[in-house]
């Protein structure tokens, strides 16, 4: 019975942004979703088709939620206390980026999407500065 219990209830539990703690982190995931929000908002404002505009809002909101998830993974799983020592504004920048993603979700303001992209650029600079590219991506990835 003890053997069966150890199989069913493992003693060690781990978690990561995916099902396996792969150690792969990259702000590019957040950036792609944020760029999608930006382009969707451009298309939203260029169209007079209400059905299309409604679809834009639904997709934009889903993409903005993904941005928040990717930022949170970087913030909570990749960045460490030693990174904060090098980048004292790290927490504030990640917090502002999450809030900016919420603003994109809540509005159809292209300027809000631009702000989000700018904050993701700041996060990427910190990620690169902490060795993110070399530490968390496989060899051969273009810079």
N, C-alpha and C positions, 0 to 999 in steps of 0.2 A: 504494500500500500504506500509506503514512504517513497518508493521509486516512482510510482505513478504520480504522486503528488508533486514531486520535483519536476516532472515533465510538464504537467498541466500548469503549475504555478512556478515559473522560473524565479530564482532568487535575485537575479540582476535584471533590472529594467532600464533600457536606454531609449532616448528619443532624439529626433532630429527633424529637419524641415521635410524630410522624406521618410520612407519606411526603413531605410538603412542609414546609419550615420556616415554618409559618404565624404563629408568634409569639403564639398564643392559649394562655394559661395561666390556670387558675382552680382554686383548691382545692375548688370546689363539686363537681368530678368525684369527688374523694376522699371528700368528705362524703356524697354520695349513696350511694356503695358502702358506706361505714361505717354509715350509717343503715339500709341494707338488712341488714347483719350484725346490728345491734342488734334490728331487728324479727324477723328470722329466729330469733334466739336466744330472744326472747319466745315465739314460736310453738312452738319446740322444747320449751321448758319447760312450756308449757300443754298439750302433747299426750302421750298415752300410746301412740299408734300408732308402733310401732318403725320401720316402713317410712317413714313421714312424717318421723320424726326423723332417719333416715339421709339422706334427701333434703335435709333442712335443713342437715345438716353439710356435705354435698358442695357445696351452693350457697353456704353461708356461707364456706367455705374459698376458693372461686373469687372471691367478692366481696372478701374480705380481701386476696387476692393483687393484685387490681385497685387497692385502696387503696394498697398498697405501691408499685405502679407509678406511680400518679398523684403520690404524695408524692415519689418519686425524680425524676420529671420536673420538678416545681417546684424541688426542692432543687438538682438538677444543671444544669438548663437555664435556669430563670428567675432564681433568686437569684444575685446577683453579689457580688464583694468589697465594693463600696460599701454593699450592703444589710447585710452582716455588721457593718460599722462602725456602722450605726444600730441593729442588733439583734444584740448580741454572743452571745445565746443561740440564734441561728438554727440553727446546725449541730446543737446539742444537741437542740433541739426537733424538728427533722426526723428525727434519729436515733432519738429516743424514740418518735416517731410511727410510724416504720417497725417498731421493736421491738414497739410496741403492736399494730400490725396483725398481726405474727407471733403475738402472744399470742392474738389473736382467732381466728386460723387454728387454733391448737393446742388451744383449749379451747371449752367451752360456757358460759363465764362472762359474764353480761350486764354485770357491773362492768367487765370488760376492754374490752367494746365501748363503754361510757360513757367510759372513760379515753381511748380512741382518738378519740372525737368531741371531747372537750375539747382534745386536742392539735391536732386539725385546726382547731379554733376559734383556737388560738394561731397556727398557720401562716397562717390567713386574715387575722388581724389584722396580721401582718407583711407579707403580700402587699398588703393594702390600704394599709398605711403606706408602702410603697415605690412606690405609684402603680399597683399591679397592675390595678385596675379600669380606670383611664383608659388605661394603656399597653398592656394585653394583650387588651382586649375591644372589640368593635365598639360604636359609638355606639348609644344607645337601649336598652341592656341595663338592666333594673331593678337598682337598688342593693341 
